[in-house]
Amino acid sequence: MISVKIHRSYREVVAIADSDLIGKIFEEGNLQLNVKENFYKDKELNFEEAVELMIDQKKEDATFNIIGKNAVSAALEAGIISEEGINEVQDIPFALVLL
């Protein structure tokens, strides 16, 4: 499953992460991924639902914080990131998108 939380402000921020990563911290060198529950956890979606949500949010000019293999794969399928935009910390892929 993929966890999604949409933060609403002047521009929507879509926080999306693999559900099994919620509450964990990953560090490598001076990089850190802190997958905070209060930032990433709200709705649980399957892969197809996550792809559709990202496609819809892309139309709304949202920004995206994406962590985890499933979430990154969904973002690739939704067309909001490319392979070049993916980084890793402790073999956990992530991407940040500002459209």
URLIN-V990969 format. One record per pair of residues at least 12 apart in sequence whose ideal C-beta (glycine too) atoms are under 8 Angstrom apart, sorted by the first residue. I is the first residue (numbers start at 0). J is the second residue. D is the distance in Angstrom with one decimal. If there is no record, write none. Layout:
i = <I | I>
j = <J | J>
d = <D | D>
This chain:
i = <0 | 0 | 0 | 0 | 0 | 1 | 1 | 1 | 1 | 1 | 1 | 1 | 1 | 1 | 1 | 1 | 1 | 1 | 1 | 2 | 2 | 2 | 2 | 2 | 2 | 2 | 2 | 2 | 2 | 2 | 3 | 3 | 3 | 3 | 3 | 3 | 3 | 3 | 4 | 4 | 4 | 4 | 4 | 5 | 5 | 5 | 6 | 10 | 10 | 10 | 11 | 11 | 11 | 11 | 12 | 12 | 12 | 12 | 13 | 13 | 13 | 13 | 13 | 13 | 13 | 14 | 14 | 14 | 14 | 15 | 15 | 15 | 15 | 15 | 15 | 15 | 15 | 15 | 15 | 15 | 16 | 16 | 16 | 16 | 16 | 16 | 17 | 17 | 17 | 17 | 17 | 18 | 19 | 20 | 20 | 20 | 20 | 21 | 21 | 21 | 21 | 22 | 22 | 22 | 25 | 25 | 25 | 26 | 26 | 27 | 27 | 30 | 31 | 32 | 32 | 32 | 32 | 32 | 34 | 38 | 39 | 39 | 46 | 46 | 46 | 49 | 49 | 49 | 49 | 50 | 50 | 50 | 51 | 53 | 53 | 53 | 53 | 54 | 54 | 54 | 57 | 57 | 57 | 57 | 60 | 61 | 62 | 62 | 62 | 62 | 63 | 63 | 63 | 63 | 63 | 63 | 64 | 64 | 65 | 65 | 65 | 65 | 65 | 66 | 66 | 66 | 67 | 67 | 67 | 68 | 68 | 71 | 71 | 71 | 71 | 74 | 74 | 79 | 79 | 80 | 80 | 84>
j = <17 | 18 | 43 | 44 | 45 | 15 | 16 | 17 | 18 | 43 | 44 | 45 | 46 | 48 | 49 | 67 | 69 | 70 | 73 | 15 | 16 | 17 | 18 | 21 | 39 | 40 | 41 | 42 | 43 | 44 | 15 | 39 | 41 | 42 | 43 | 44 | 49 | 52 | 38 | 39 | 40 | 41 | 42 | 41 | 56 | 61 | 38 | 60 | 61 | 62 | 56 | 59 | 61 | 62 | 61 | 62 | 63 | 64 | 52 | 53 | 56 | 61 | 62 | 63 | 64 | 38 | 39 | 63 | 64 | 39 | 49 | 52 | 53 | 63 | 64 | 65 | 66 | 70 | 73 | 74 | 34 | 39 | 65 | 66 | 67 | 70 | 66 | 67 | 68 | 69 | 70 | 43 | 67 | 34 | 66 | 67 | 91 | 34 | 36 | 39 | 40 | 34 | 35 | 36 | 88 | 89 | 91 | 88 | 89 | 88 | 89 | 88 | 88 | 66 | 88 | 89 | 91 | 93 | 66 | 64 | 64 | 66 | 69 | 72 | 73 | 69 | 70 | 73 | 77 | 73 | 76 | 77 | 77 | 73 | 74 | 77 | 79 | 77 | 78 | 79 | 77 | 78 | 79 | 98 | 98 | 98 | 95 | 96 | 97 | 98 | 79 | 80 | 94 | 95 | 96 | 98 | 93 | 95 | 80 | 93 | 94 | 95 | 96 | 91 | 92 | 93 | 91 | 92 | 93 | 91 | 92 | 85 | 92 | 93 | 94 | 94 | 96 | 96 | 98 | 94 | 96 | 96>
d = <7.9 | 4.3 | 4.7 | 6.9 | 6.6 | 6.2 | 7.2 | 6.2 | 6.3 | 7.3 | 5.1 | 7.3 | 6.8 | 7.9 | 4.3 | 7.5 | 5.5 | 5.3 | 6.4 | 7.1 | 5.4 | 7.5 | 4.7 | 5.7 | 5.4 | 5.0 | 7.1 | 7.2 | 5.9 | 7.7 | 4.9 | 7.8 | 6.3 | 5.1 | 8.0 | 5.7 | 6.5 | 6.2 | 6.6 | 5.7 | 6.1 | 3.7 | 7.3 | 7.3 | 7.3 | 7.7 | 7.8 | 6.6 | 6.7 | 6.2 | 6.4 | 6.0 | 4.2 | 7.4 | 6.8 | 5.1 | 7.6 | 6.8 | 7.5 | 6.9 | 5.0 | 5.1 | 7.1 | 4.8 | 7.3 | 5.2 | 4.6 | 8.0 | 4.9 | 7.2 | 6.5 | 8.0 | 7.2 | 6.6 | 7.1 | 5.2 | 7.5 | 4.8 | 7.5 | 7.4 | 5.3 | 4.4 | 7.3 | 4.2 | 5.1 | 5.5 | 6.9 | 2.9 | 6.4 | 4.8 | 5.4 | 6.2 | 7.8 | 4.7 | 6.0 | 5.1 | 6.9 | 5.6 | 5.4 | 5.8 | 5.2 | 6.6 | 7.6 | 5.3 | 4.7 | 4.4 | 5.1 | 7.0 | 7.1 | 4.6 | 5.2 | 4.9 | 7.1 | 6.0 | 4.9 | 7.9 | 6.1 | 5.9 | 5.6 | 7.7 | 7.8 | 7.3 | 6.4 | 7.5 | 5.7 | 7.8 | 6.9 | 4.3 | 8.0 | 4.9 | 5.0 | 4.8 | 7.9 | 6.4 | 6.0 | 3.9 | 5.6 | 4.9 | 7.4 | 8.0 | 6.9 | 7.5 | 5.3 | 6.3 | 5.7 | 6.9 | 7.8 | 6.2 | 5.0 | 6.7 | 6.2 | 7.9 | 7.3 | 7.1 | 4.0 | 8.0 | 7.9 | 5.9 | 7.1 | 6.2 | 4.7 | 7.5 | 7.1 | 6.5 | 7.6 | 4.6 | 6.5 | 6.9 | 7.7 | 7.8 | 6.0 | 5.9 | 4.4 | 7.1 | 6.0 | 6.2 | 7.5 | 5.5 | 7.3 | 4.7 | 6.0 | 7.2>
